[in-house]
Amino acid sequence: MTILVTGATGTVGRQIVAQLVERGAPVRALTRNPAAARFPASVEVACGDLAAPQTLAPALEGVTALHLITFGGDDHAPLPTGPDIVALAAKAGVRRVSVLSSWDETSVEEALRAGDLGWTQLLCVEFMANAYDWAASIREEGVVRVFGNHPGAVVHEADIAAVAVAALVDDGHAGQAYMLTGPEALTPAERVRLLGDAVEREIRFEELSEEEYRASMRAAGEGDDMIEFAVQLGADPPGASSVVLPTVEKVTGRPGRTFAQWAAENAAAFRS
Ligand SMILES: NC(=O)c1ccc[n+]([C@@H]2O[C@H](COP(=O)([O-])OP(=O)(O)OC[C@H]3O[C@@H](n4cnc5c(N)ncnc54)[C@H](OP(=O)(O)O)[C@@H]3O)[C@@H](O)[C@H]2O)c1
């Protein structure tokens, strides 16, 4: 029994690999660039590209459980190759699949819904790790500038991973769509204060006007679609984004990790 993790070098995938290794499970990690990837010694590394499914057959050999991402490429474009990936997985003998979904469903979820593999969908509103977007301005200027200060029930990537691991290893999760949140809803200003506690430094919090925010995103080279999406999210986030759910604790048996914990674990990235 081998578990194949796609997105294994990413924010969530790295955690899934680490937690599977901790449980003593045989792990194979997929990457497009094995030479650049760093994994624990017991992890088998496989080269493959989800956007080019013909490259995946060797990586899927002997695999019984599969963690999937739904995007391909560094611009996070939705994968159009879901039917091929799911057909190859079924042919290889995969029996359990966990899928980390994006905001919109893709061909991956569509193909899984049409097929008969047991699969578990992981949905999240906002990762705690998005705070990395603030790291440069905190290190360089001691400030965070955001548009909108609405509470969000941000979730720790290790908790997303813990739910994925349960879905990959344990029975009883097939057919579930798990919406994952952290244990509290925090505004960006509250998260910035907790980061300040972690780095033992006062961090200023500045709210941008919509125009200032649009200008800052344009200056950062973001395209029109991304700017509209981010402005909409900052001005009027979906109601669900501030609702704390008990899913992580129900599935993993332990409370969701707090943002204070995330900040302490990642403090080095915010120190100048
Ligand atoms: N950030 C949030 O708040 C949030 C909220 C809800 C949902 N999400 C969703 O979560 C997902 C992001 O997850 P993440 O942060 O863990 O991703 P990430 O850190 O950006 O990871 C990128 C990973 O994707 C792999 N990858 C990219 N294109 C690939 C391809 N064509 N074939 C194979 N592997 C490929 C990369 O592998 P290599 O480079 O090693 O090949 C890398 O491991 C997205 O679907 C996003 O929509 C995010």
The ligand as a Tripos MOL2 file, in Angstrom:
@<TRIPOS>MOLECULE
LIG
   48    52     1     0     0
SMALL
NO_CHARGES

@<TRIPOS>ATOM
      1 N1         -4.6680   30.0540    0.4320 N.am      1 LIG1
      2 C1         -5.9250   29.9880    0.8200 C.2       1 LIG1
      3 O1         -6.3870   30.7320    1.6870 O.2       1 LIG1
      4 C2         -6.8310   28.9420    0.2000 C.ar      1 LIG1
      5 C3         -8.1510   28.8720    0.6230 C.ar      1 LIG1
      6 C4         -8.9880   27.8920    0.0700 C.ar      1 LIG1
      7 C5         -8.5020   27.0240   -0.8840 C.ar      1 LIG1
      8 N2         -7.2110   27.1530   -1.2720 N.ar      1 LIG1
      9 C6         -6.7310   26.2230   -2.3010 C.3       1 LIG1
     10 O2         -5.6000   25.4840   -1.8430 O.3       1 LIG1
     11 C7         -4.7900   25.1970   -2.9560 C.3       1 LIG1
     12 C8         -3.3800   25.6930   -2.6660 C.3       1 LIG1
     13 O3         -2.7490   24.7260   -1.9270 O.3       1 LIG1
     14 P1         -1.2840   24.9510   -1.4180 P.3       1 LIG1
     15 O4         -1.2210   26.3220   -0.7820 O.co2     1 LIG1
     16 O5         -0.8550   23.7650   -0.6540 O.co2     1 LIG1
     17 O6         -0.4980   25.0650   -2.8060 O.3       1 LIG1
     18 P2          0.9210   25.6300   -3.0510 P.3       1 LIG1
     19 O7          1.6780   25.8140   -1.8010 O.co2     1 LIG1
     20 O8          0.8180   26.7920   -3.9890 O.co2     1 LIG1
     21 O9          1.5820   24.3970   -3.7960 O.3       1 LIG1
     22 C9          1.8990   24.3140   -5.1020 C.3       1 LIG1
     23 C10         2.0840   22.8090   -5.3190 C.3       1 LIG1
     24 O10         1.4370   22.4400   -6.5050 O.3       1 LIG1
     25 C11         2.3050   21.5900   -7.2230 C.3       1 LIG1
     26 N3          1.9710   21.7420   -8.6330 N.ar      1 LIG1
     27 C12         1.6630   22.8790   -9.2880 C.ar      1 LIG1
     28 N4          1.3960   22.5950  -10.5710 N.ar      1 LIG1
     29 C13         1.5380   21.2500  -10.7210 C.ar      1 LIG1
     30 C14         1.3930   20.3770  -11.8310 C.ar      1 LIG1
     31 N5          1.0620   20.8110  -13.0460 N.pl3     1 LIG1
     32 N6          1.6050   19.0530  -11.6230 N.ar      1 LIG1
     33 C15         1.9720   18.5900  -10.3870 C.ar      1 LIG1
     34 N7          2.1210   19.3800   -9.3110 N.ar      1 LIG1
     35 C16         1.9110   20.6930   -9.4770 C.ar      1 LIG1
     36 C17         3.6920   22.0880   -6.8960 C.3       1 LIG1
     37 O11         4.5810   21.0240   -7.0630 O.3       1 LIG1
     38 P3          6.0340   21.1390   -7.7680 P.3       1 LIG1
     39 O12         6.3200   22.5960   -7.9950 O.co2     1 LIG1
     40 O13         6.9640   20.5100   -6.7690 O.co2     1 LIG1
     41 O14         5.8700   20.3540   -9.0120 O.co2     1 LIG1
     42 C18         3.5260   22.4320   -5.4060 C.3       1 LIG1
     43 O15         3.7390   21.2890   -4.6200 O.3       1 LIG1
     44 C19        -5.3790   25.8740   -4.1530 C.3       1 LIG1
     45 O16        -6.2050   24.9530   -4.8220 O.3       1 LIG1
     46 C20        -6.2150   26.9590   -3.5280 C.3       1 LIG1
     47 O17        -7.2760   27.4070   -4.3410 O.3       1 LIG1
     48 C21        -6.3640   28.0620   -0.7570 C.ar      1 LIG1
@<TRIPOS>BOND
     1     1     2 1
     2     2     3 2
     3     2     4 1
     4     4     5 ar
     5     4    48 ar
     6     5     6 ar
     7     6     7 ar
     8     7     8 ar
     9     8     9 1
    10     8    48 ar
    11     9    10 1
    12     9    46 1
    13    10    11 1
    14    11    12 1
    15    11    44 1
    16    12    13 1
    17    13    14 1
    18    14    15 2
    19    14    16 1
    20    14    17 1
    21    17    18 1
    22    18    19 2
    23    18    20 1
    24    18    21 1
    25    21    22 1
    26    22    23 1
    27    23    24 1
    28    23    42 1
    29    24    25 1
    30    25    26 1
    31    25    36 1
    32    26    27 ar
    33    26    35 ar
    34    27    28 ar
    35    28    29 ar
    36    29    30 ar
    37    29    35 ar
    38    30    31 1
    39    30    32 ar
    40    32    33 ar
    41    33    34 ar
    42    34    35 ar
    43    36    37 1
    44    36    42 1
    45    37    38 1
    46    38    39 2
    47    38    40 1
    48    38    41 1
    49    42    43 1
    50    44    45 1
    51    44    46 1
    52    46    47 1
@<TRIPOS>SUBSTRUCTURE
     1 LIG1         1 GROUP 0 **** ****
